Amino acid sequence: MILYFSATGNSKYCAEYISSRTSDEIISLNDMMKTGVCSVNCEGAERLGIVAPVYDWDLAYAVSEFLERVSFENLPDTCYVYGVFTCGSNGGRADETLRDILGRKGITLNAAFTVSMPDNYVLMFRTASPDRKAEHLAKADDTLSEFAEDIAAKKDVQKMTRKPSRFFVRLIRKFFMPSQRKVKGFSVNDNCIGCGLCEQVCPMNIITLKDKRPVWTRDECACCLGCLHRCPKQAINRGKSAKNGRYINPNVKL
């Protein structure tokens, strides 16, 4: 069983890749969040994987908060549990956060992996050129091939990138997270066609259409930027994102 959170397709691609090697079922955490489902029946599961992105050198805010609430029903004592963390370059301390969350539920994290994928954080960075994205995705496939073998064989391994200091990560989270959860910075231009896709993909259910235009209703943003990247008309912006491009993993169907 593989639980994944994905806004632009990177983590979904990793989940599907691993599933293709293990035949494990994949389940969308986005869908669970959106519908309010907070339990997973793990009866008979040989493996339990959590595949999620890294924000500010730690596990994505919404994912860590949601996993605190999730109950893993009928999880076998022998189940192999692992985390795969997608990032632009550094997985930070996401594995430690996941290990702590699961530990409070009496679950041991057996393995952790970092997969570098094309960066989609257009609030600060411009998306890479098509050639650079293709190169990055090809390298990710090589990494995933190795990791999928480890996961299929249930190896207890830690294959994370070099970790920043705990103090630095806490500092970044303390000052970045509150502002990123706020929705004030979102805007919608005249390209909007009122299709409602942004409302459909928001895992936090904080987008609603008013007069056929999206309105962000609460300061509980997941900062996944799914609404922004997946808008078919690039009508949604936040801060300086308009000049930094858009990104959707070309190898998955969202």
FIGU-651643 format. One record per atom (N, C-alpha, C): residue number from 1; atom name; x, z, y negated. Coordinates in steps of 0.2 Angstrom, whole numbers, always signed. Last residue first. Layout:
N
ATOM   resi   name       u       w       v
ATOM    NUM     CA       X       Z       Y
...
//
This chain:
254
ATOM   resi   name       u       w       v
ATOM    254      N     -16     -71     -68
ATOM    254     CA     -19     -65     -71
ATOM    254      C     -26     -65     -73
ATOM    253      N      -6     -76     -56
ATOM    253     CA     -12     -77     -59
ATOM    253      C     -15     -71     -62
ATOM    252      N     +12     -79     -58
ATOM    252     CA      +6     -75     -56
ATOM    252      C      +0     -77     -59
ATOM    251      N     +23     -85     -64
ATOM    251     CA     +22     -85     -57
ATOM    251      C     +16     -82     -54
ATOM    250      N     +25     -83     -77
ATOM    250     CA     +22     -90     -75
ATOM    250      C     +21     -90     -68
ATOM    249      N     +21     -70     -87
ATOM    249     CA     +25     -72     -81
ATOM    249      C     +21     -78     -78
ATOM    248      N     +19     -73    -104
ATOM    248     CA     +16     -71     -98
ATOM    248      C     +20     -74     -92
ATOM    247      N     +22     -70    -121
ATOM    247     CA     +25     -70    -114
ATOM    247      C     +20     -68    -109
ATOM    246      N     +26     -76    -137
ATOM    246     CA     +21     -73    -132
ATOM    246      C     +24     -74    -126
ATOM    245      N     +34     -73    -154
ATOM    245     CA     +32     -77    -148
ATOM    245      C     +27     -73    -143
ATOM    244      N     +37     -68    -166
ATOM    244     CA     +42     -66    -160
ATOM    244      C     +39     -69    -153
ATOM    243      N     +29     -68    -176
ATOM    243     CA     +35     -73    -176
ATOM    243      C     +39     -72    -170
ATOM    242      N     +19     -59    -174
ATOM    242     CA     +18     -66    -175
ATOM    242      C     +23     -71    -174
ATOM    241      N     +24     -46    -174
ATOM    241     CA     +24     -49    -168
ATOM    241      C     +22     -57    -168
ATOM    240      N     +25     -36    -183
ATOM    240     CA     +29     -42    -185
ATOM    240      C     +29     -47    -178
ATOM    239      N     +10     -28    -181
ATOM    239     CA     +16     -28    -184
ATOM    239      C     +19     -35    -186
ATOM    238      N      +2     -38    -170
ATOM    238     CA      +3     -31    -171
ATOM    238      C     +10     -31    -175
ATOM    237      N     -12     -49    -167
ATOM    237     CA      -5     -48    -169
ATOM    237      C      -4     -40    -170
ATOM    236      N     -21     -62    -160
ATOM    236     CA     -20     -55    -160
ATOM    236      C     -13     -54    -162
ATOM    235      N     -22     -75    -157
ATOM    235     CA     -25     -73    -163
ATOM    235      C     -24     -66    -165
ATOM    234      N     -18     -84    -147
ATOM    234     CA     -13     -80    -151
ATOM    234      C     -16     -78    -158
ATOM    233      N     -28     -89    -140
ATOM    233     CA     -27     -93    -146
ATOM    233      C     -22     -89    -150
ATOM    232      N     -29     -82    -129
ATOM    232     CA     -28     -89    -128
ATOM    232      C     -27     -93    -134
ATOM    231      N     -21     -67    -126
ATOM    231     CA     -25     -70    -131
ATOM    231      C     -24     -78    -130
ATOM    230      N     -10     -61    -120
ATOM    230     CA     -15     -65    -116
ATOM    230      C     -20     -68    -120
ATOM    229      N      -3     -53    -129
ATOM    229     CA      +0     -59    -125
ATOM    229      C      -5     -63    -122
ATOM    228      N     -13     -44    -134
ATOM    228     CA      -9     -48    -138
ATOM    228      C      -6     -54    -134
ATOM    227      N     -18     -37    -123
ATOM    227     CA     -22     -41    -127
ATOM    227      C     -19     -46    -131
ATOM    226      N      -6     -32    -118
ATOM    226     CA      -9     -37    -114
ATOM    226      C     -14     -41    -118
ATOM    225      N      +2     -21    -123
ATOM    225     CA      +1     -28    -127
ATOM    225      C      -2     -33    -123
ATOM    224      N      +3      -9    -119
ATOM    224     CA      +5     -14    -114
ATOM    224      C      +5     -21    -117
ATOM    223      N      +0      +3    -126
ATOM    223     CA      +5      -1    -128
ATOM    223      C      +8      -6    -123
ATOM    222      N     -12      +9    -123
ATOM    222     CA      -7      +9    -118
ATOM    222      C      +0      +6    -120
ATOM    221      N     -20     +18    -136
ATOM    221     CA     -17     +12    -134
ATOM    221      C     -12     +13    -128
ATOM    220      N     -28     +27    -142
ATOM    220     CA     -26     +29    -135
ATOM    220      C     -23     +22    -132
ATOM    219      N     -36     +29    -154
ATOM    219     CA     -29     +29    -154
ATOM    219      C     -26     +31    -147
ATOM    218      N     -50     +18    -153
ATOM    218     CA     -47     +24    -152
ATOM    218      C     -40     +24    -152
ATOM    217      N     -55      +4    -155
ATOM    217     CA     -59     +10    -157
ATOM    217      C     -56     +17    -157
ATOM    216      N     -52     -11    -162
ATOM    216     CA     -49      -6    -158
ATOM    216      C     -52      +1    -160
ATOM    215      N     -62     -25    -160
ATOM    215     CA     -61     -19    -164
ATOM    215      C     -58     -14    -159
ATOM    214      N     -63     -43    -160
ATOM    214     CA     -61     -37    -157
ATOM    214      C     -60     -31    -162
ATOM    213      N     -78     -52    -164
ATOM    213     CA     -71     -51    -165
ATOM    213      C     -69     -44    -163
ATOM    212      N     -91     -53    -163
ATOM    212     CA     -87     -58    -159
ATOM    212      C     -80     -57    -161
ATOM    211      N     -96     -42    -170
ATOM    211     CA     -97     -49    -173
ATOM    211      C     -92     -54    -170
ATOM    210      N     -85     -34    -160
ATOM    210     CA     -90     -33    -166
ATOM    210      C     -91     -39    -170
ATOM    209      N     -80     -29    -145
ATOM    209     CA     -81     -35    -149
ATOM    209      C     -87     -33    -154
ATOM    208      N     -68     -17    -141
ATOM    208     CA     -75     -19    -141
ATOM    208      C     -75     -25    -146
ATOM    207      N     -55      -7    -133
ATOM    207     CA     -57     -13    -137
ATOM    207      C     -64     -15    -136
ATOM    206      N     -52      +3    -125
ATOM    206     CA     -53      +4    -132
ATOM    206      C     -54      -2    -137
ATOM    205      N     -50      +4    -111
ATOM    205     CA     -56      +3    -114
ATOM    205      C     -57      +5    -121
ATOM    204      N     -37      +4    -106
ATOM    204     CA     -39     +10    -109
ATOM    204      C     -47     +10    -112
ATOM    203      N     -34      -9    -102
ATOM    203     CA     -35      -4     -97
ATOM    203      C     -38      +3     -99
ATOM    202      N     -40     -24    -107
ATOM    202     CA     -38     -18    -110
ATOM    202      C     -39     -12    -105
ATOM    201      N     -46     -36    -103
ATOM    201     CA     -40     -34    -100
ATOM    201      C     -37     -27    -102
ATOM    200      N     -59     -37    -110
ATOM    200     CA     -59     -37    -103
ATOM    200      C     -52     -34    -100
ATOM    199      N     -55     -38    -123
ATOM    199     CA     -59     -32    -121
ATOM    199      C     -59     -31    -114
ATOM    198      N     -48     -50    -123
ATOM    198     CA     -44     -44    -125
ATOM    198      C     -48     -38    -122
ATOM    197      N     -58     -59    -120
ATOM    197     CA     -53     -58    -115
ATOM    197      C     -49     -51    -116
ATOM    196      N     -68     -63    -129
ATOM    196     CA     -69     -56    -126
ATOM    196      C     -63     -55    -121
ATOM    195      N     -69     -74    -137
ATOM    195     CA     -70     -75    -130
ATOM    195      C     -70     -68    -126
ATOM    194      N     -68     -77    -151
ATOM    194     CA     -73     -72    -148
ATOM    194      C     -74     -72    -141
ATOM    193      N     -58     -84    -156
ATOM    193     CA     -64     -88    -154
ATOM    193      C     -70     -83    -151
ATOM    192      N     -46     -83    -169
ATOM    192     CA     -50     -79    -164
ATOM    192      C     -57     -83    -162
ATOM    191      N     -40     -88    -179
ATOM    191     CA     -40     -92    -173
ATOM    191      C     -44     -89    -168
ATOM    190      N     -39     -79    -190
ATOM    190     CA     -45     -84    -190
ATOM    190      C     -45     -88    -183
ATOM    189      N     -32     -64    -183
ATOM    189     CA     -33     -69    -188
ATOM    189      C     -39     -74    -186
ATOM    188      N     -32     -47    -182
ATOM    188     CA     -35     -53    -179
ATOM    188      C     -35     -58    -184
ATOM    187      N     -21     -33    -179
ATOM    187     CA     -25     -37    -183
ATOM    187      C     -27     -43    -179
ATOM    186      N     -14     -16    -176
ATOM    186     CA     -17     -22    -174
ATOM    186      C     -21     -26    -179
ATOM    185      N     -11      -4    -182
ATOM    185     CA      -7     -10    -183
ATOM    185      C      -9     -17    -181
ATOM    184      N     -19      +6    -177
ATOM    184     CA     -20      +4    -184
ATOM    184      C     -16      -3    -185
ATOM    183      N     -19     +12    -166
ATOM    183     CA     -21      +5    -165
ATOM    183      C     -21      +2    -172
ATOM    182      N      -6     +23    -158
ATOM    182     CA     -11     +22    -163
ATOM    182      C     -13     +14    -163
ATOM    181      N      +4     +24    -149
ATOM    181     CA      -3     +25    -146
ATOM    181      C      -8     +23    -151
ATOM    180      N     +15     +23    -156
ATOM    180     CA     +13     +17    -152
ATOM    180      C      +6     +18    -149
ATOM    179      N     +16     +35    -162
ATOM    179     CA     +15     +29    -166
ATOM    179      C     +12     +23    -162
ATOM    178      N     +19     +43    -151
ATOM    178     CA     +13     +44    -155
ATOM    178      C     +11     +38    -159
ATOM    177      N     +32     +37    -146
ATOM    177     CA     +25     +37    -142
ATOM    177      C     +19     +38    -147
ATOM    176      N     +43     +39    -155
ATOM    176     CA     +40     +33    -154
ATOM    176      C     +33     +33    -151
ATOM    175      N     +47     +53    -155
ATOM    175     CA     +46     +49    -161
ATOM    175      C     +42     +43    -160
ATOM    174      N     +47     +56    -141
ATOM    174     CA     +44     +61    -146
ATOM    174      C     +42     +57    -152
ATOM    173      N     +55     +46    -135
ATOM    173     CA     +48     +47    -133
ATOM    173      C     +44     +51    -139
ATOM    172      N     +67     +48    -141
ATOM    172     CA     +64     +42    -142
ATOM    172      C     +56     +43    -141
ATOM    171      N     +70     +61    -136
ATOM    171     CA     +70     +60    -143
ATOM    171      C     +66     +54    -145
ATOM    170      N     +70     +59    -122
ATOM    170     CA     +65     +64    -125
ATOM    170      C     +65     +63    -133
ATOM    169      N     +82     +51    -122
ATOM    169     CA     +75     +48    -120
ATOM    169      C     +69     +53    -123
ATOM    168      N     +92     +59    -127
ATOM    168     CA     +90     +53    -130
ATOM    168      C     +83     +51    -128
ATOM    167      N     +92     +69    -117
ATOM    167     CA     +90     +71    -124
ATOM    167      C     +88     +65    -128
ATOM    166      N     +96     +62    -105
ATOM    166     CA     +89     +65    -106
ATOM    166      C     +87     +67    -113
ATOM    165      N    +105     +47    -108
ATOM    165     CA    +104     +55    -108
ATOM    165      C     +97     +57    -109
ATOM    164      N    +101     +33     -98
ATOM    164     CA    +103     +36    -104
ATOM    164      C    +102     +44    -103
ATOM    163      N    +108     +28     -82
ATOM    163     CA    +103     +31     -86
ATOM    163      C    +106     +34     -92
ATOM    162      N    +110     +12     -75
ATOM    162     CA    +114     +18     -78
ATOM    162      C    +109     +21     -82
ATOM    161      N     +96      +7     -64
ATOM    161     CA    +102      +6     -69
ATOM    161      C    +105     +12     -71
ATOM    160      N     +94     +12     -47
ATOM    160     CA     +92     +12     -54
ATOM    160      C     +98     +10     -58
ATOM    159      N     +92     +14     -32
ATOM    159     CA     +95      +8     -35
ATOM    159      C     +92      +7     -43
ATOM    158      N     +93     +24     -20
ATOM    158     CA     +91     +24     -27
ATOM    158      C     +95     +19     -30
ATOM    157      N     +85     +25      -4
ATOM    157     CA     +90     +23      -8
ATOM    157      C     +88     +24     -16
ATOM    156      N     +80     +26     +12
ATOM    156     CA     +81     +31      +6
ATOM    156      C     +86     +29      +2
ATOM    155      N     +72     +12     +18
ATOM    155     CA     +78     +15     +17
ATOM    155      C     +77     +20     +11
ATOM    154      N     +62      +4     +25
ATOM    154     CA     +61     +11     +23
ATOM    154      C     +67     +15     +22
ATOM    153      N     +62      -9     +27
ATOM    153     CA     +66      -5     +32
ATOM    153      C     +65      +2     +30
ATOM    152      N     +55     -14     +16
ATOM    152     CA     +53     -15     +23
ATOM    152      C     +56     -11     +28
ATOM    151      N     +64      -9      +6
ATOM    151     CA     +58      -6      +7
ATOM    151      C     +55      -8     +14
ATOM    150      N     +75     -17      +8
ATOM    150     CA     +76     -10      +9
ATOM    150      C     +69      -7     +10
ATOM    149      N     +69     -30      +6
ATOM    149     CA     +72     -28     +13
ATOM    149      C     +73     -21     +14
ATOM    148      N     +66     -29      -7
ATOM    148     CA     +61     -29      -2
ATOM    148      C     +63     -28      +5
ATOM    147      N     +79     -29     -13
ATOM    147     CA     +75     -23     -13
ATOM    147      C     +69     -23      -8
ATOM    146      N     +83     -42     -11
ATOM    146     CA     +87     -36      -8
ATOM    146      C     +83     -30      -8
ATOM    145      N     +73     -49     -18
ATOM    145     CA     +74     -50     -11
ATOM    145      C     +78     -45      -7
ATOM    144      N     +74     -44     -31
ATOM    144     CA     +68     -42     -27
ATOM    144      C     +69     -43     -19
ATOM    143      N     +86     -50     -35
ATOM    143     CA     +86     -43     -34
ATOM    143      C     +80     -41     -30
ATOM    142      N     +82     -64     -34
ATOM    142     CA     +88     -61     -30
ATOM    142      C     +87     -54     -29
ATOM    141      N     +72     -63     -44
ATOM    141     CA     +70     -65     -37
ATOM    141      C     +76     -63     -32
ATOM    140      N     +79     -61     -55
ATOM    140     CA     +74     -56     -53
ATOM    140      C     +73     -57     -46
ATOM    139      N     +85     -73     -57
ATOM    139     CA     +90     -67     -55
ATOM    139      C     +85     -61     -52
ATOM    138      N     +74     -80     -60
ATOM    138     CA     +78     -82     -54
ATOM    138      C     +82     -76     -52
ATOM    137      N     +71     -74     -72
ATOM    137     CA     +66     -74     -67
ATOM    137      C     +70     -76     -60
ATOM    136      N     +82     -78     -80
ATOM    136     CA     +80     -71     -79
ATOM    136      C     +76     -70     -73
ATOM    135      N     +80     -92     -80
ATOM    135     CA     +86     -89     -77
ATOM    135      C     +85     -82     -76
ATOM    134      N     +68     -93     -87
ATOM    134     CA     +69     -96     -80
ATOM    134      C     +75     -93     -77
ATOM    133      N     +72     -88     -99
ATOM    133     CA     +67     -85     -95
ATOM    133      C     +67     -87     -88
ATOM    132      N     +81     -97    -104
ATOM    132     CA     +83     -91    -102
ATOM    132      C     +78     -87     -98
ATOM    131      N     +72    -108    -105
ATOM    131     CA     +78    -109    -100
ATOM    131      C     +80    -102     -99
ATOM    130      N     +63    -104    -115
ATOM    130     CA     +61    -106    -108
ATOM    130      C     +67    -106    -103
ATOM    129      N     +71     -90    -124
ATOM    129     CA     +69     -97    -123
ATOM    129      C     +67     -98    -116
ATOM    128      N     +63     -74    -126
ATOM    128     CA     +68     -78    -124
ATOM    128      C     +66     -85    -124
ATOM    127      N     +54     -67    -140
ATOM    127     CA     +54     -69    -133
ATOM    127      C     +60     -74    -132
ATOM    126      N     +61     -55    -151
ATOM    126     CA     +59     -62    -150
ATOM    126      C     +59     -63    -143
ATOM    125      N     +56     -38    -153
ATOM    125     CA     +61     -43    -150
ATOM    125      C     +58     -49    -150
ATOM    124      N     +47     -29    -157
ATOM    124     CA     +53     -28    -160
ATOM    124      C     +58     -34    -158
ATOM    123      N     +35     -32    -152
ATOM    123     CA     +35     -28    -158
ATOM    123      C     +41     -28    -161
ATOM    122      N     +37     -39    -140
ATOM    122     CA     +37     -43    -146
ATOM    122      C     +36     -39    -153
ATOM    121      N     +42     -36    -126
ATOM    121     CA     +41     -31    -132
ATOM    121      C     +42     -35    -138
ATOM    120      N     +45     -42    -115
ATOM    120     CA     +39     -44    -118
ATOM    120      C     +37     -40    -124
ATOM    119      N     +59     -49    -106
ATOM    119     CA     +56     -44    -111
ATOM    119      C     +50     -47    -114
ATOM    118      N     +60     -54     -89
ATOM    118     CA     +60     -56     -96
ATOM    118      C     +56     -51    -100
ATOM    117      N     +67     -40     -79
ATOM    117     CA     +62     -45     -80
ATOM    117      C     +63     -48     -88
ATOM    116      N     +75     -30     -68
ATOM    116     CA     +76     -33     -74
ATOM    116      C     +72     -39     -75
ATOM    115      N     +70     -17     -58
ATOM    115     CA     +71     -24     -58
ATOM    115      C     +70     -27     -66
ATOM    114      N     +76      -3     -50
ATOM    114     CA     +75      -6     -56
ATOM    114      C     +75     -13     -56
ATOM    113      N     +69      +9     -38
ATOM    113     CA     +72      +3     -39
ATOM    113      C     +71      +0     -46
ATOM    112      N     +70     +22     -26
ATOM    112     CA     +68     +20     -33
ATOM    112      C     +72     +14     -35
ATOM    111      N     +63     +32     -13
ATOM    111     CA     +67     +27     -15
ATOM    111      C     +65     +25     -22
ATOM    110      N     +55     +43     -10
ATOM    110     CA     +60     +42      -5
ATOM    110      C     +65     +37      -9
ATOM    109      N     +47     +57     -17
ATOM    109     CA     +49     +50     -18
ATOM    109      C     +55     +48     -15
ATOM    108      N     +35     +67      -9
ATOM    108     CA     +42     +65     -10
ATOM    108      C     +43     +58     -11
ATOM    107      N     +21     +76     -14
ATOM    107     CA     +24     +70     -12
ATOM    107      C     +31     +69     -14
ATOM    106      N     +15     +87     -20
ATOM    106     CA     +17     +88     -14
ATOM    106      C     +20     +81     -10
ATOM    105      N     +11     +85     -33
ATOM    105     CA      +6     +83     -28
ATOM    105      C      +8     +84     -21
ATOM    104      N     +23     +86     -39
ATOM    104     CA     +18     +91     -41
ATOM    104      C     +12     +90     -36
ATOM    103      N     +29     +75     -35
ATOM    103     CA     +32     +81     -33
ATOM    103      C     +26     +87     -34
ATOM    102      N     +24     +65     -43
ATOM    102     CA     +22     +65     -36
ATOM    102      C     +24     +72     -33
ATOM    101      N     +30     +69     -56
ATOM    101     CA     +23     +68     -55
ATOM    101      C     +20     +69     -48
ATOM    100      N     +44     +68     -53
ATOM    100     CA     +41     +75     -55
ATOM    100      C     +33     +74     -54
ATOM     99      N     +45     +55     -49
ATOM     99     CA     +47     +60     -44
ATOM     99      C     +44     +66     -46
ATOM     98      N     +42     +49     -62
ATOM     98     CA     +38     +48     -56
ATOM     98      C     +39     +53     -51
ATOM     97      N     +53     +54     -69
ATOM     97     CA     +46     +55     -71
ATOM     97      C     +41     +54     -65
ATOM     96      N     +63     +48     -62
ATOM     96     CA     +63     +55     -63
ATOM     96      C     +56     +57     -65
ATOM     95      N     +61     +34     -64
ATOM     95     CA     +61     +37     -58
ATOM     95      C     +60     +45     -58
ATOM     94      N     +63     +33     -78
ATOM     94     CA     +57     +32     -75
ATOM     94      C     +56     +35     -68
ATOM     93      N     +74     +33     -87
ATOM     93     CA     +73     +39     -82
ATOM     93      C     +66     +39     -79
ATOM     92      N     +80     +17     -88
ATOM     92     CA     +79     +23     -91
ATOM     92      C     +79     +29     -85
ATOM     91      N     +81      +4     -84
ATOM     91     CA     +75      +8     -81
ATOM     91      C     +75     +15     -84
ATOM     90      N     +85      -9     -95
ATOM     90     CA     +87      -3     -92
ATOM     90      C     +81      +1     -90
ATOM     89      N     +80     -22     -98
ATOM     89     CA     +87     -21     -96
ATOM     89      C     +89     -15     -93
ATOM     88      N     +66     -23     -97
ATOM     88     CA     +70     -29    -100
ATOM     88      C     +77     -28     -98
ATOM     87      N     +59     -19     -81
ATOM     87     CA     +61     -17     -88
ATOM     87      C     +65     -24     -91
ATOM     86      N     +50     -11     -68
ATOM     86     CA     +52     -17     -72
ATOM     86      C     +54     -15     -79
ATOM     85      N     +53      -1     -55
ATOM     85     CA     +52      -1     -62
ATOM     85      C     +54      -7     -65
ATOM     84      N     +46      +5     -40
ATOM     84     CA     +49      -1     -43
ATOM     84      C     +47      -1     -51
ATOM     83      N     +47     +19     -29
ATOM     83     CA     +45     +16     -36
ATOM     83      C     +49     +10     -38
ATOM     82      N     +40     +25     -13
ATOM     82     CA     +45     +22     -18
ATOM     82      C     +42     +20     -24
ATOM     81      N     +38     +33      +2
ATOM     81     CA     +35     +32      -5
ATOM     81      C     +41     +30      -9
ATOM     80      N     +32     +32     +18
ATOM     80     CA     +38     +31     +14
ATOM     80      C     +36     +29      +7
ATOM     79      N     +23     +44     +27
ATOM     79     CA     +23     +38     +23
ATOM     79      C     +29     +38     +19
ATOM     78      N     +22     +55     +35
ATOM     78     CA     +28     +51     +37
ATOM     78      C     +28     +44     +32
ATOM     77      N     +10     +61     +32
ATOM     77     CA     +17     +65     +30
ATOM     77      C     +23     +60     +31
ATOM     76      N      -2     +50     +25
ATOM     76     CA      +2     +52     +31
ATOM     76      C      +9     +56     +28
ATOM     75      N     -14     +54     +14
ATOM     75     CA      -8     +51     +14
ATOM     75      C      -4     +54     +20
ATOM     74      N     -28     +57     +11
ATOM     74     CA     -26     +56     +18
ATOM     74      C     -19     +52     +19
ATOM     73      N     -27     +52      -6
ATOM     73     CA     -31     +55      +0
ATOM     73      C     -28     +52      +6
ATOM     72      N     -21     +56     -20
ATOM     72     CA     -19     +51     -14
ATOM     72      C     -22     +54      -8
ATOM     71      N     -28     +56     -36
ATOM     71     CA     -27     +60     -29
ATOM     71      C     -26     +54     -24
ATOM     70      N     -23     +55     -53
ATOM     70     CA     -25     +52     -46
ATOM     70      C     -23     +56     -40
ATOM     69      N     -18     +61     -64
ATOM     69     CA     -25     +62     -62
ATOM     69      C     -27     +60     -55
ATOM     68      N      -5     +57     -65
ATOM     68     CA      -6     +64     -65
ATOM     68      C     -13     +66     -63
ATOM     67      N      -7     +43     -67
ATOM     67     CA      -5     +46     -60
ATOM     67      C      -5     +53     -60
ATOM     66      N     -10     +43     -80
ATOM     66     CA     -15     +41     -75
ATOM     66      C     -13     +44     -68
ATOM     65      N      +2     +46     -87
ATOM     65     CA      -4     +50     -88
ATOM     65      C     -10     +49     -82
ATOM     64      N     +10     +35     -82
ATOM     64     CA     +12     +42     -80
ATOM     64      C      +5     +47     -81
ATOM     63      N      +3     +24     -87
ATOM     63     CA      +4     +25     -80
ATOM     63      C      +5     +32     -78
ATOM     62      N      +3     +26    -101
ATOM     62     CA      -3     +26     -98
ATOM     62      C      -3     +27     -90
ATOM     61      N     +18     +25    -103
ATOM     61     CA     +14     +31    -105
ATOM     61      C      +7     +31    -101
ATOM     60      N     +29     +20     -91
ATOM     60     CA     +24     +18     -96
ATOM     60      C     +19     +24     -97
ATOM     59      N     +44     +30     -89
ATOM     59     CA     +38     +27     -86
ATOM     59      C     +33     +25     -91
ATOM     58      N     +57     +26    -100
ATOM     58     CA     +53     +30     -96
ATOM     58      C     +47     +27     -93
ATOM     57      N     +62     +19    -111
ATOM     57     CA     +67     +21    -106
ATOM     57      C     +63     +27    -101
ATOM     56      N     +51     +13    -118
ATOM     56     CA     +55     +18    -121
ATOM     56      C     +60     +22    -116
ATOM     55      N     +43      +9    -103
ATOM     55     CA     +43      +9    -110
ATOM     55      C     +47     +15    -113
ATOM     54      N     +43      +0     -88
ATOM     54     CA     +47      +5     -92
ATOM     54      C     +46      +4     -99
ATOM     53      N     +30      -4     -77
ATOM     53     CA     +35      -6     -82
ATOM     53      C     +38      +1     -85
ATOM     52      N     +28      -2     -59
ATOM     52     CA     +26      -1     -66
ATOM     52      C     +31      -3     -71
ATOM     51      N     +23      +2     -43
ATOM     51     CA     +26      -3     -47
ATOM     51      C     +24      -3     -54
ATOM     50      N     +24     +12     -30
ATOM     50     CA     +21     +12     -37
ATOM     50      C     +26      +7     -41
ATOM     49      N     +20     +11     -13
ATOM     49     CA     +24      +9     -18
ATOM     49      C     +20     +10     -25
ATOM     48      N     +20     +18      +3
ATOM     48     CA     +16     +19      -4
ATOM     48      C     +21     +17      -9
ATOM     47      N     +19     +14     +20
ATOM     47     CA     +22     +14     +14
ATOM     47      C     +18     +15      +8
ATOM     46      N      +9     +15     +30
ATOM     46     CA     +16     +16     +31
ATOM     46      C     +21     +17     +25
ATOM     45      N      -7     +22     +29
ATOM     45     CA      -2     +19     +26
ATOM     45      C      +5     +20     +28
ATOM     44      N     -17     +29     +35
ATOM     44     CA     -13     +24     +39
ATOM     44      C      -8     +21     +36
ATOM     43      N     -25     +32     +20
ATOM     43     CA     -25     +33     +28
ATOM     43      C     -22     +28     +31
ATOM     42      N     -26     +33      +7
ATOM     42     CA     -20     +31     +10
ATOM     42      C     -20     +31     +17
ATOM     41      N     -37     +30      -5
ATOM     41     CA     -37     +32      +2
ATOM     41      C     -31     +29      +5
ATOM     40      N     -36     +37     -21
ATOM     40     CA     -34     +31     -17
ATOM     40      C     -34     +34     -10
ATOM     39      N     -45     +40     -36
ATOM     39     CA     -42     +42     -30
ATOM     39      C     -41     +36     -25
ATOM     38      N     -51     +37     -48
ATOM     38     CA     -45     +41     -48
ATOM     38      C     -43     +44     -41
ATOM     37      N     -58     +25     -58
ATOM     37     CA     -57     +27     -51
ATOM     37      C     -51     +31     -51
ATOM     36      N     -62     +19     -70
ATOM     36     CA     -62     +27     -69
ATOM     36      C     -61     +29     -62
ATOM     35      N     -60      +6     -73
ATOM     35     CA     -67      +8     -70
ATOM     35      C     -67     +16     -68
ATOM     34      N     -48      +6     -79
ATOM     34     CA     -53      +3     -82
ATOM     34      C     -60      +5     -79
ATOM     33      N     -39     +11     -69
ATOM     33     CA     -40     +14     -75
ATOM     33      C     -46     +12     -79
ATOM     32      N     -41      +2     -59
ATOM     32     CA     -43      +9     -58
ATOM     32      C     -44     +12     -64
ATOM     31      N     -35     -10     -65
ATOM     31     CA     -43     -10     -63
ATOM     31      C     -45      -3     -62
ATOM     30      N     -22      -5     -67
ATOM     30     CA     -26      -7     -73
ATOM     30      C     -34      -7     -71
ATOM     29      N     -18      -4     -54
ATOM     29     CA     -19      +2     -57
ATOM     29      C     -23      +1     -64
ATOM     28      N     -23     -14     -41
ATOM     28     CA     -21     -14     -48
ATOM     28      C     -23      -7     -51
ATOM     27      N     -15     -15     -25
ATOM     27     CA     -20     -12     -29
ATOM     27      C     -18     -12     -36
ATOM     26      N     -10     -23     -10
ATOM     26     CA      -9     -22     -17
ATOM     26      C     -15     -20     -21
ATOM     25      N      -5     -20      +7
ATOM     25     CA     -10     -21      +2
ATOM     25      C      -8     -19      -5
ATOM     24      N     +10     -27     +14
ATOM     24     CA      +6     -21     +12
ATOM     24      C      +1     -23      +7
ATOM     23      N     +18     -36     +20
ATOM     23     CA     +11     -36     +21
ATOM     23      C      +7     -30     +19
ATOM     22      N     +31     -37     +16
ATOM     22     CA     +29     -31     +20
ATOM     22      C     +22     -31     +23
ATOM     21      N     +33     -48      +9
ATOM     21     CA     +38     -46     +14
ATOM     21      C     +36     -40     +18
ATOM     20      N     +23     -49      +0
ATOM     20     CA     +24     -55      +5
ATOM     20      C     +29     -53     +10
ATOM     19      N     +24     -37      -7
ATOM     19     CA     +19     -37      -2
ATOM     19      C     +20     -43      +3
ATOM     18      N     +35     -40     -15
ATOM     18     CA     +36     -35     -10
ATOM     18      C     +31     -36      -5
ATOM     17      N     +28     -50     -23
ATOM     17     CA     +34     -52     -19
ATOM     17      C     +35     -47     -14
ATOM     16      N     +18     -42     -29
ATOM     16     CA     +16     -48     -24
ATOM     16      C     +22     -50     -20
ATOM     15      N     +25     -34     -37
ATOM     15     CA     +21     -31     -31
ATOM     15      C     +19     -36     -26
ATOM     14      N     +31     -43     -45
ATOM     14     CA     +35     -39     -41
ATOM     14      C     +31     -36     -35
ATOM     13      N     +20     -48     -52
ATOM     13     CA     +24     -52     -48
ATOM     13      C     +28     -48     -43
ATOM     12      N     +16     -36     -58
ATOM     12     CA     +11     -39     -53
ATOM     12      C     +15     -44     -49
ATOM     11      N     +26     -34     -67
ATOM     11     CA     +25     -30     -62
ATOM     11      C     +21     -32     -56
ATOM     10      N     +24     -46     -75
ATOM     10     CA     +30     -45     -72
ATOM     10      C     +29     -40     -66
ATOM      9      N     +11     -48     -81
ATOM      9     CA     +12     -51     -75
ATOM      9      C     +19     -49     -72
ATOM      8      N      +7     -42     -92
ATOM      8     CA      +9     -49     -93
ATOM      8      C     +11     -52     -87
ATOM      7      N      +3     -30     -87
ATOM      7     CA      -1     -33     -93
ATOM      7      C      +1     -40     -94
ATOM      6      N      +1     -19     -73
ATOM      6     CA      +4     -25     -76
ATOM      6      C      +0     -28     -82
ATOM      5      N      +4      -8     -61
ATOM      5     CA      +2      -9     -67
ATOM      5      C      +5     -15     -71
ATOM      4      N      +0      -6     -43
ATOM      4     CA      +4      -9     -49
ATOM      4      C      +1      -9     -55
ATOM      3      N      +3      +0     -27
ATOM      3     CA      -1      +1     -33
ATOM      3      C      +3      -1     -39
ATOM      2      N      +3      -4     -11
ATOM      2     CA      +7      -5     -17
ATOM      2      C      +2      -4     -23
ATOM      1      N      +4      +0      +6
ATOM      1     CA      +0      +0      +0
ATOM      1      C      +4      +0      -6
//
